């Protein structure tokens, strides 16, 4: 895990096949957000779905399941 400026959250990124997943952590080390992307052009249907999936997972982690 790298060092980040004070105004940035700790974030870990892993490549899984053709995809990347990043998990952001709060100051207490709890996962609070998730970002998923596919390698390739941004704005594709797949990347849009991965973005929406990340937002949904982040909301569930934060307790906002609506």
mmCIF file as gemmi writes it, N, C-alpha and C atoms, coordinates in Angstrom:
data_model
loop_
_atom_site.group_PDB
_atom_site.id
_atom_site.type_symbol
_atom_site.label_atom_id
_atom_site.label_alt_id
_atom_site.label_comp_id
_atom_site.label_asym_id
_atom_site.label_entity_id
_atom_site.label_seq_id
_atom_site.pdbx_PDB_ins_code
_atom_site.Cartn_x
_atom_site.Cartn_y
_atom_site.Cartn_z
_atom_site.occupancy
_atom_site.B_iso_or_equiv
_atom_site.pdbx_formal_charge
_atom_site.auth_seq_id
_atom_site.auth_asym_id
_atom_site.pdbx_PDB_model_num
ATOM 1 N N . UNK Axp A 1 ? 0.838 -1.173 0 1 0 ? 1 A 1
ATOM 2 C CA . UNK Axp A 1 ? 0 0 0 1 0 ? 1 A 1
ATOM 3 C C . UNK Axp A 1 ? 0.886 1.241 0 1 0 ? 1 A 1
ATOM 4 N N . UNK Axp A 2 ? 0.552 2.165 -0.846 1 0 ? 2 A 1
ATOM 5 C CA . UNK Axp A 2 ? 1.367 3.355 -0.976 1 0 ? 2 A 1
ATOM 6 C C . UNK Axp A 2 ? 0.967 4.452 -0.012 1 0 ? 2 A 1
ATOM 7 N N . UNK Axp A 3 ? 1.803 5.477 0.026 1 0 ? 3 A 1
ATOM 8 C CA . UNK Axp A 3 ? 1.514 6.644 0.843 1 0 ? 3 A 1
ATOM 9 C C . UNK Axp A 3 ? 0.667 7.607 0.028 1 0 ? 3 A 1
ATOM 10 N N . UNK Axp A 4 ? -0.329 8.195 0.658 1 0 ? 4 A 1
ATOM 11 C CA . UNK Axp A 4 ? -1.223 9.11 -0.026 1 0 ? 4 A 1
ATOM 12 C C . UNK Axp A 4 ? -1.201 10.457 0.673 1 0 ? 4 A 1
ATOM 13 N N . UNK Axp A 5 ? -1.417 11.534 -0.062 1 0 ? 5 A 1
ATOM 14 C CA . UNK Axp A 5 ? -1.529 12.844 0.586 1 0 ? 5 A 1
ATOM 15 C C . UNK Axp A 5 ? -2.643 12.825 1.63 1 0 ? 5 A 1
ATOM 16 N N . UNK Axp A 6 ? -2.576 13.71 2.612 1 0 ? 6 A 1
ATOM 17 C CA . UNK Axp A 6 ? -3.556 13.729 3.695 1 0 ? 6 A 1
ATOM 18 C C . UNK Axp A 6 ? -4.98 13.913 3.217 1 0 ? 6 A 1
ATOM 19 N N . UNK Axp A 7 ? -5.19 14.54 2.077 1 0 ? 7 A 1
ATOM 20 C CA . UNK Axp A 7 ? -6.549 14.786 1.595 1 0 ? 7 A 1
ATOM 21 C C . UNK Axp A 7 ? -7.088 13.629 0.765 1 0 ? 7 A 1
ATOM 22 N N . UNK Axp A 8 ? -6.381 12.518 0.708 1 0 ? 8 A 1
ATOM 23 C CA . UNK Axp A 8 ? -6.841 11.361 -0.075 1 0 ? 8 A 1
ATOM 24 C C . UNK Axp A 8 ? -6.988 10.155 0.826 1 0 ? 8 A 1
ATOM 25 N N . UNK Axp A 9 ? -7.983 9.33 0.517 1 0 ? 9 A 1
ATOM 26 C CA . UNK Axp A 9 ? -8.187 8.09 1.262 1 0 ? 9 A 1
ATOM 27 C C . UNK Axp A 9 ? -7.199 7.023 0.779 1 0 ? 9 A 1
ATOM 28 N N . UNK Axp A 10 ? -6.907 6.087 1.683 1 0 ? 10 A 1
ATOM 29 C CA . UNK Axp A 10 ? -6.137 4.918 1.299 1 0 ? 10 A 1
ATOM 30 C C . UNK Axp A 10 ? -6.977 4.129 0.31 1 0 ? 10 A 1
ATOM 31 N N . UNK Axp A 11 ? -6.37 3.685 -0.749 1 0 ? 11 A 1
ATOM 32 C CA . UNK Axp A 11 ? -7.083 2.951 -1.793 1 0 ? 11 A 1
ATOM 33 C C . UNK Axp A 11 ? -6.186 1.823 -2.287 1 0 ? 11 A 1
ATOM 34 N N . UNK Axp A 12 ? -6.746 0.637 -2.397 1 0 ? 12 A 1
ATOM 35 C CA . UNK Axp A 12 ? -6.029 -0.522 -2.915 1 0 ? 12 A 1
ATOM 36 C C . UNK Axp A 12 ? -6.684 -0.934 -4.22 1 0 ? 12 A 1
ATOM 37 N N . UNK Axp A 13 ? -5.869 -1.152 -5.248 1 0 ? 13 A 1
ATOM 38 C CA . UNK Axp A 13 ? -6.378 -1.547 -6.559 1 0 ? 13 A 1
ATOM 39 C C . UNK Axp A 13 ? -5.78 -2.894 -6.952 1 0 ? 13 A 1
ATOM 40 N N . UNK Axp A 14 ? -6.632 -3.749 -7.509 1 0 ? 14 A 1
ATOM 41 C CA . UNK Axp A 14 ? -6.182 -5.054 -7.993 1 0 ? 14 A 1
ATOM 42 C C . UNK Axp A 14 ? -6.751 -5.281 -9.386 1 0 ? 14 A 1
ATOM 43 N N . UNK Axp A 15 ? -5.96 -5.904 -10.237 1 0 ? 15 A 1
ATOM 44 C CA . UNK Axp A 15 ? -6.415 -6.303 -11.558 1 0 ? 15 A 1
ATOM 45 C C . UNK Axp A 15 ? -6.928 -7.733 -11.47 1 0 ? 15 A 1
ATOM 46 N N . UNK Axp A 16 ? -8.124 -7.949 -12.018 1 0 ? 16 A 1
ATOM 47 C CA . UNK Axp A 16 ? -8.748 -9.266 -12.031 1 0 ? 16 A 1
ATOM 48 C C . UNK Axp A 16 ? -9.145 -9.535 -13.471 1 0 ? 16 A 1
ATOM 49 N N . UNK Axp A 17 ? -8.348 -10.334 -14.168 1 0 ? 17 A 1
ATOM 50 C CA . UNK Axp A 17 ? -8.585 -10.559 -15.59 1 0 ? 17 A 1
ATOM 51 C C . UNK Axp A 17 ? -8.532 -9.227 -16.32 1 0 ? 17 A 1
ATOM 52 N N . UNK Axp A 18 ? -9.535 -8.935 -17.146 1 0 ? 18 A 1
ATOM 53 C CA . UNK Axp A 18 ? -9.535 -7.681 -17.895 1 0 ? 18 A 1
ATOM 54 C C . UNK Axp A 18 ? -10.103 -6.497 -17.109 1 0 ? 18 A 1
ATOM 55 N N . UNK Axp A 19 ? -10.333 -6.682 -15.813 1 0 ? 19 A 1
ATOM 56 C CA . UNK Axp A 19 ? -10.971 -5.657 -15 1 0 ? 19 A 1
ATOM 57 C C . UNK Axp A 19 ? -10.033 -5.172 -13.901 1 0 ? 19 A 1
ATOM 58 N N . UNK Axp A 20 ? -10.352 -3.991 -13.382 1 0 ? 20 A 1
ATOM 59 C CA . UNK Axp A 20 ? -9.665 -3.463 -12.21 1 0 ? 20 A 1
ATOM 60 C C . UNK Axp A 20 ? -10.708 -3.137 -11.162 1 0 ? 20 A 1
ATOM 61 N N . UNK Axp A 21 ? -10.381 -3.436 -9.906 1 0 ? 21 A 1
ATOM 62 C CA . UNK Axp A 21 ? -11.254 -3.083 -8.789 1 0 ? 21 A 1
ATOM 63 C C . UNK Axp A 21 ? -10.419 -2.314 -7.778 1 0 ? 21 A 1
ATOM 64 N N . UNK Axp A 22 ? -10.964 -1.195 -7.315 1 0 ? 22 A 1
ATOM 65 C CA . UNK Axp A 22 ? -10.304 -0.381 -6.296 1 0 ? 22 A 1
ATOM 66 C C . UNK Axp A 22 ? -11.236 -0.276 -5.098 1 0 ? 22 A 1
ATOM 67 N N . UNK Axp A 23 ? -10.655 -0.415 -3.91 1 0 ? 23 A 1
ATOM 68 C CA . UNK Axp A 23 ? -11.419 -0.292 -2.677 1 0 ? 23 A 1
ATOM 69 C C . UNK Axp A 23 ? -10.808 0.855 -1.874 1 0 ? 23 A 1
ATOM 70 N N . UNK Axp A 24 ? -11.662 1.814 -1.496 1 0 ? 24 A 1
ATOM 71 C CA . UNK Axp A 24 ? -11.223 2.94 -0.681 1 0 ? 24 A 1
ATOM 72 C C . UNK Axp A 24 ? -11.568 2.705 0.773 1 0 ? 24 A 1
ATOM 73 N N . UNK Axp A 25 ? -10.672 3.138 1.673 1 0 ? 25 A 1
ATOM 74 C CA . UNK Axp A 25 ? -10.821 2.908 3.099 1 0 ? 25 A 1
ATOM 75 C C . UNK Axp A 25 ? -10.891 4.226 3.861 1 0 ? 25 A 1
ATOM 76 N N . UNK Axp A 26 ? -11.643 4.236 4.97 1 0 ? 26 A 1
ATOM 77 C CA . UNK Axp A 26 ? -11.686 5.426 5.811 1 0 ? 26 A 1
ATOM 78 C C . UNK Axp A 26 ? -10.478 5.424 6.748 1 0 ? 26 A 1
ATOM 79 N N . UNK Axp A 27 ? -10.394 6.413 7.622 1 0 ? 27 A 1
ATOM 80 C CA . UNK Axp A 27 ? -9.253 6.549 8.526 1 0 ? 27 A 1
ATOM 81 C C . UNK Axp A 27 ? -9.137 5.408 9.531 1 0 ? 27 A 1
ATOM 82 N N . UNK Axp A 28 ? -10.241 4.694 9.76 1 0 ? 28 A 1
ATOM 83 C CA . UNK Axp A 28 ? -10.227 3.554 10.677 1 0 ? 28 A 1
ATOM 84 C C . UNK Axp A 28 ? -9.938 2.231 9.966 1 0 ? 28 A 1
ATOM 85 N N . UNK Axp A 29 ? -9.676 2.282 8.658 1 0 ? 29 A 1
ATOM 86 C CA . UNK Axp A 29 ? -9.349 1.083 7.897 1 0 ? 29 A 1
ATOM 87 C C . UNK Axp A 29 ? -10.535 0.3 7.391 1 0 ? 29 A 1
ATOM 88 N N . UNK Axp A 30 ? -11.733 0.884 7.487 1 0 ? 30 A 1
ATOM 89 C CA . UNK Axp A 30 ? -12.924 0.195 6.985 1 0 ? 30 A 1
ATOM 90 C C . UNK Axp A 30 ? -13.135 0.515 5.509 1 0 ? 30 A 1
ATOM 91 N N . UNK Axp A 31 ? -13.494 -0.512 4.75 1 0 ? 31 A 1
ATOM 92 C CA . UNK Axp A 31 ? -13.816 -0.308 3.334 1 0 ? 31 A 1
ATOM 93 C C . UNK Axp A 31 ? -15.081 0.532 3.247 1 0 ? 31 A 1
ATOM 94 N N . UNK Axp A 32 ? -15.041 1.606 2.436 1 0 ? 32 A 1
ATOM 95 C CA . UNK Axp A 32 ? -16.213 2.485 2.334 1 0 ? 32 A 1
ATOM 96 C C . UNK Axp A 32 ? -16.64 2.765 0.902 1 0 ? 32 A 1
ATOM 97 N N . UNK Axp A 33 ? -15.809 2.394 -0.063 1 0 ? 33 A 1
ATOM 98 C CA . UNK Axp A 33 ? -16.211 2.631 -1.454 1 0 ? 33 A 1
ATOM 99 C C . UNK Axp A 33 ? -15.484 1.657 -2.368 1 0 ? 33 A 1
ATOM 100 N N . UNK Axp A 34 ? -16.139 1.363 -3.492 1 0 ? 34 A 1
ATOM 101 C CA . UNK Axp A 34 ? -15.6 0.416 -4.464 1 0 ? 34 A 1
ATOM 102 C C . UNK Axp A 34 ? -15.747 1.014 -5.852 1 0 ? 34 A 1
ATOM 103 N N . UNK Axp A 35 ? -14.697 0.879 -6.65 1 0 ? 35 A 1
ATOM 104 C CA . UNK Axp A 35 ? -14.74 1.312 -8.04 1 0 ? 35 A 1
ATOM 105 C C . UNK Axp A 35 ? -14.318 0.136 -8.899 1 0 ? 35 A 1
ATOM 106 N N . UNK Axp A 36 ? -15.025 -0.113 -9.983 1 0 ? 36 A 1
ATOM 107 C CA . UNK Axp A 36 ? -14.697 -1.195 -10.907 1 0 ? 36 A 1
ATOM 108 C C . UNK Axp A 36 ? -14.637 -0.643 -12.319 1 0 ? 36 A 1
ATOM 109 N N . UNK Axp A 37 ? -13.638 -1.073 -13.069 1 0 ? 37 A 1
ATOM 110 C CA . UNK Axp A 37 ? -13.516 -0.646 -14.457 1 0 ? 37 A 1
ATOM 111 C C . UNK Axp A 37 ? -13.031 -1.811 -15.308 1 0 ? 37 A 1
ATOM 112 N N . UNK Axp A 38 ? -13.306 -1.723 -16.588 1 0 ? 38 A 1
ATOM 113 C CA . UNK Axp A 38 ? -12.777 -2.673 -17.547 1 0 ? 38 A 1
ATOM 114 C C . UNK Axp A 38 ? -11.682 -1.984 -18.325 1 0 ? 38 A 1
ATOM 115 N N . UNK Axp A 39 ? -10.755 -2.727 -18.799 1 0 ? 39 A 1
ATOM 116 C CA . UNK Axp A 39 ? -9.711 -2.117 -19.612 1 0 ? 39 A 1
ATOM 117 C C . UNK Axp A 39 ? -10.275 -1.86 -20.996 1 0 ? 39 A 1
ATOM 118 N N . UNK Axp A 40 ? -10.064 -0.704 -21.5 1 0 ? 40 A 1
ATOM 119 C CA . UNK Axp A 40 ? -10.585 -0.359 -22.811 1 0 ? 40 A 1
ATOM 120 C C . UNK Axp A 40 ? -11.151 1.036 -22.795 1 0 ? 40 A 1
ATOM 121 N N . UNK Axp A 41 ? -11.996 1.308 -23.73 1 0 ? 41 A 1
ATOM 122 C CA . UNK Axp A 41 ? -12.563 2.646 -23.874 1 0 ? 41 A 1
ATOM 123 C C . UNK Axp A 41 ? -13.534 2.967 -22.753 1 0 ? 41 A 1
ATOM 124 N N . UNK Axp A 42 ? -13.423 4.191 -22.23 1 0 ? 42 A 1
ATOM 125 C CA . UNK Axp A 42 ? -14.413 4.634 -21.262 1 0 ? 42 A 1
ATOM 126 C C . UNK Axp A 42 ? -15.7 4.971 -22.014 1 0 ? 42 A 1
ATOM 127 N N . UNK Axp A 43 ? -16.8 4.934 -21.296 1 0 ? 43 A 1
ATOM 128 C CA . UNK Axp A 43 ? -18.083 5.254 -21.912 1 0 ? 43 A 1
ATOM 129 C C . UNK Axp A 43 ? -18.745 4.082 -22.609 1 0 ? 43 A 1
ATOM 130 N N . UNK Axp A 44 ? -18.133 2.903 -22.536 1 0 ? 44 A 1
ATOM 131 C CA . UNK Axp A 44 ? -18.768 1.731 -23.129 1 0 ? 44 A 1
ATOM 132 C C . UNK Axp A 44 ? -19.841 1.209 -22.173 1 0 ? 44 A 1
ATOM 133 N N . UNK Axp A 45 ? -20.754 0.422 -22.683 1 0 ? 45 A 1
ATOM 134 C CA . UNK Axp A 45 ? -21.82 -0.127 -21.851 1 0 ? 45 A 1
ATOM 135 C C . UNK Axp A 45 ? -21.23 -0.941 -20.694 1 0 ? 45 A 1
ATOM 136 N N . UNK Axp A 46 ? -20.192 -1.727 -20.954 1 0 ? 46 A 1
ATOM 137 C CA . UNK Axp A 46 ? -19.583 -2.543 -19.901 1 0 ? 46 A 1
ATOM 138 C C . UNK Axp A 46 ? -19.012 -1.658 -18.801 1 0 ? 46 A 1
ATOM 139 N N . UNK Axp A 47 ? -18.241 -0.636 -19.158 1 0 ? 47 A 1
ATOM 140 C CA . UNK Axp A 47 ? -17.681 0.257 -18.144 1 0 ? 47 A 1
ATOM 141 C C . UNK Axp A 47 ? -18.782 0.979 -17.383 1 0 ? 47 A 1
ATOM 142 N N . UNK Axp A 48 ? -19.853 1.371 -18.067 1 0 ? 48 A 1
ATOM 143 C CA . UNK Axp A 48 ? -20.972 2.031 -17.393 1 0 ? 48 A 1
ATOM 144 C C . UNK Axp A 48 ? -21.612 1.093 -16.366 1 0 ? 48 A 1
ATOM 145 N N . UNK Axp A 49 ? -21.776 -0.183 -16.719 1 0 ? 49 A 1
ATOM 146 C CA . UNK Axp A 49 ? -22.357 -1.156 -15.795 1 0 ? 49 A 1
ATOM 147 C C . UNK Axp A 49 ? -21.418 -1.409 -14.616 1 0 ? 49 A 1
ATOM 148 N N . UNK Axp A 50 ? -20.122 -1.491 -14.879 1 0 ? 50 A 1
ATOM 149 C CA . UNK Axp A 50 ? -19.16 -1.688 -13.801 1 0 ? 50 A 1
ATOM 150 C C . UNK Axp A 50 ? -19.173 -0.494 -12.85 1 0 ? 50 A 1
ATOM 151 N N . UNK Axp A 51 ? -19.28 0.708 -13.39 1 0 ? 51 A 1
ATOM 152 C CA . UNK Axp A 51 ? -19.368 1.912 -12.556 1 0 ? 51 A 1
ATOM 153 C C . UNK Axp A 51 ? -20.608 1.843 -11.663 1 0 ? 51 A 1
ATOM 154 N N . UNK Axp A 52 ? -21.75 1.525 -12.27 1 0 ? 52 A 1
ATOM 155 C CA . UNK Axp A 52 ? -23.001 1.421 -11.509 1 0 ? 52 A 1
ATOM 156 C C . UNK Axp A 52 ? -22.905 0.341 -10.434 1 0 ? 52 A 1
ATOM 157 N N . UNK Axp A 53 ? -22.258 -0.773 -10.751 1 0 ? 53 A 1
ATOM 158 C CA . UNK Axp A 53 ? -22.067 -1.846 -9.783 1 0 ? 53 A 1
ATOM 159 C C . UNK Axp A 53 ? -21.222 -1.357 -8.611 1 0 ? 53 A 1
ATOM 160 N N . UNK Axp A 54 ? -20.156 -0.622 -8.9 1 0 ? 54 A 1
ATOM 161 C CA . UNK Axp A 54 ? -19.319 -0.068 -7.837 1 0 ? 54 A 1
ATOM 162 C C . UNK Axp A 54 ? -20.086 0.889 -6.939 1 0 ? 54 A 1
ATOM 163 N N . UNK Axp A 55 ? -20.91 1.737 -7.525 1 0 ? 55 A 1
ATOM 164 C CA . UNK Axp A 55 ? -21.721 2.677 -6.737 1 0 ? 55 A 1
ATOM 165 C C . UNK Axp A 55 ? -22.684 1.901 -5.842 1 0 ? 55 A 1
ATOM 166 N N . UNK Axp A 56 ? -23.313 0.867 -6.379 1 0 ? 56 A 1
ATOM 167 C CA . UNK Axp A 56 ? -24.254 0.065 -5.605 1 0 ? 56 A 1
ATOM 168 C C . UNK Axp A 56 ? -23.559 -0.634 -4.442 1 0 ? 56 A 1
ATOM 169 N N . UNK Axp A 57 ? -22.401 -1.244 -4.7 1 0 ? 57 A 1
ATOM 170 C CA . UNK Axp A 57 ? -21.651 -1.91 -3.625 1 0 ? 57 A 1
ATOM 171 C C . UNK Axp A 57 ? -21.224 -0.899 -2.57 1 0 ? 57 A 1
ATOM 172 N N . UNK Axp A 58 ? -20.765 0.27 -3.004 1 0 ? 58 A 1
ATOM 173 C CA . UNK Axp A 58 ? -20.352 1.316 -2.054 1 0 ? 58 A 1
ATOM 174 C C . UNK Axp A 58 ? -21.512 1.733 -1.163 1 0 ? 58 A 1
ATOM 175 N N . UNK Axp A 59 ? -22.697 1.894 -1.734 1 0 ? 59 A 1
ATOM 176 C CA . UNK Axp A 59 ? -23.865 2.267 -0.936 1 0 ? 59 A 1
ATOM 177 C C . UNK Axp A 59 ? -24.224 1.18 0.071 1 0 ? 59 A 1
ATOM 178 N N . UNK Axp A 60 ? -24.135 -0.083 -0.339 1 0 ? 60 A 1
ATOM 179 C CA . UNK Axp A 60 ? -24.428 -1.176 0.571 1 0 ? 60 A 1
ATOM 180 C C . UNK Axp A 60 ? -23.427 -1.182 1.719 1 0 ? 60 A 1
ATOM 181 N N . UNK Axp A 61 ? -22.147 -1.008 1.426 1 0 ? 61 A 1
ATOM 182 C CA . UNK Axp A 61 ? -21.112 -0.972 2.459 1 0 ? 61 A 1
ATOM 183 C C . UNK Axp A 61 ? -21.392 0.16 3.443 1 0 ? 61 A 1
ATOM 184 N N . UNK Axp A 62 ? -21.862 1.285 2.938 1 0 ? 62 A 1
ATOM 185 C CA . UNK Axp A 62 ? -22.117 2.457 3.782 1 0 ? 62 A 1
ATOM 186 C C . UNK Axp A 62 ? -23.474 2.405 4.48 1 0 ? 62 A 1
ATOM 187 N N . UNK Axp A 63 ? -24.258 1.344 4.22 1 0 ? 63 A 1
ATOM 188 C CA . UNK Axp A 63 ? -25.547 1.192 4.873 1 0 ? 63 A 1
ATOM 189 C C . UNK Axp A 63 ? -26.693 1.903 4.189 1 0 ? 63 A 1
ATOM 190 N N . UNK Axp A 64 ? -26.472 2.372 2.965 1 0 ? 64 A 1
ATOM 191 C CA . UNK Axp A 64 ? -27.504 3.072 2.206 1 0 ? 64 A 1
ATOM 192 C C . UNK Axp A 64 ? -27.942 2.157 1.07 1 0 ? 64 A 1
ATOM 193 N N . UNK Axp A 65 ? -28.878 1.273 1.344 1 0 ? 65 A 1
ATOM 194 C CA . UNK Axp A 65 ? -29.275 0.251 0.366 1 0 ? 65 A 1
ATOM 195 C C . UNK Axp A 65 ? -30.443 0.657 -0.497 1 0 ? 65 A 1
ATOM 196 N N . UNK Axp A 66 ? -30.867 1.904 -0.475 1 0 ? 66 A 1
ATOM 197 C CA . UNK Axp A 66 ? -32.022 2.333 -1.282 1 0 ? 66 A 1
ATOM 198 C C . UNK Axp A 66 ? -31.625 2.593 -2.697 1 0 ? 66 A 1
